[in-house]
């Protein structure tokens, strides 16, 4: 243990006598500030990137939904049989002479 302490002491003393120690200290302080203390530190940047990815996925989802609804609107305007089928399936509409049986699984 004493030998380890002496080695650490010698390393610190050698560093303090080194010619470029001030530059190293300034660079380390800058990195500490940049990585941990600045308003846009690494943690903040990570969360921003993660949120941006989620927003992109949400945008893709809504673009697909818009495309699907536009296709449905086109079918509603052009195909009367589709309108009847859609009304029967989604809203359980029927003709006067029909009965509807629902099977719930």
N, C-alpha and C positions, 0 to 999 in steps of 0.2 A: 504494500500500500504506500509506503514511504517512497519507494522507487517510482511509482506512478505519479505521485505528487511532485517529485523532483523533475520528472520528465515534462509535466504540464507547466511547471514553473519555468523551466528552461525554454520551452516553446513560446510562452508568453513574453519572456524577456527578449528572446530573439526577434519576435514580431515587433516589439516596441522599439527595437534598435534598427529595424529594417527601414530602408530609405523611402519606400512607397506606401508606408502604412496609412498615411492620411488619405491617399486615393482609395485604398481598399475600404477604409472605414466609411468614406463618403459613399462609395458604391453600395456597400452593405446597407447603409441607412436609406439610400434611395430605393433599393430593392424592398426593404422592409416597408417603406411607405407605399410603394407601388403595389405590392402584393397584398398587404393587410390593412393599411390605414386609409388609403385614398377613397374618395367617394365612389369611384368605379373600380373597386378591387376585384380580385379573381372570383370571389363568391358572388358578388353582384353580377358580374359578367356571365357566370355560369347560369344563374337564375334567369337572366335576360335571354340567353340562347335557348334555354329549355322552354320558356314561355313562347318564344318566337316559333319554335318547332311545333308546339301545340296549336298555335294560331294558324300556322300553315296547314296542318292536318284538318283543322276545323274548316278552313276555307275550302279545301278540296272536297270535304264532305258536303258542304252547302252548295258547291258548284255542281256536284253530282245530283243532289236533290233538285236543284233548279232545272237541270237537264231532264230529269225524270218527269217533273211536273209539266214542263213545256211539251214533252211528248204526249202526256195525258191530255193536255189542253187541245193539242192538235187532233188527237183521236176523238175527243168530245165534239169538236167542230166538224169533223169530216165523216164520222161513222155513227149513224143512229143506233145500230145494233150494239155498239160498245156502250152507249149511254144506257140502254136498257139493261144490259148485262151488269154494268157497274152499279146501277140503282138496285137491282135485285140482290147482288152479293153484299154490297156495303150497307145499304139502308133497309134491307129485308122488305122491299116493296114487292107487291104481287098484283096479279090481275084479279078481277072480280070472281072468276070461277076457279081460282086456285087456292090450295091450302099450303102452308109452309110448315115444315117439320124441321126443327133445329136439333141437331145431334151435338151435344157438348161432351167433349172428351175429357 
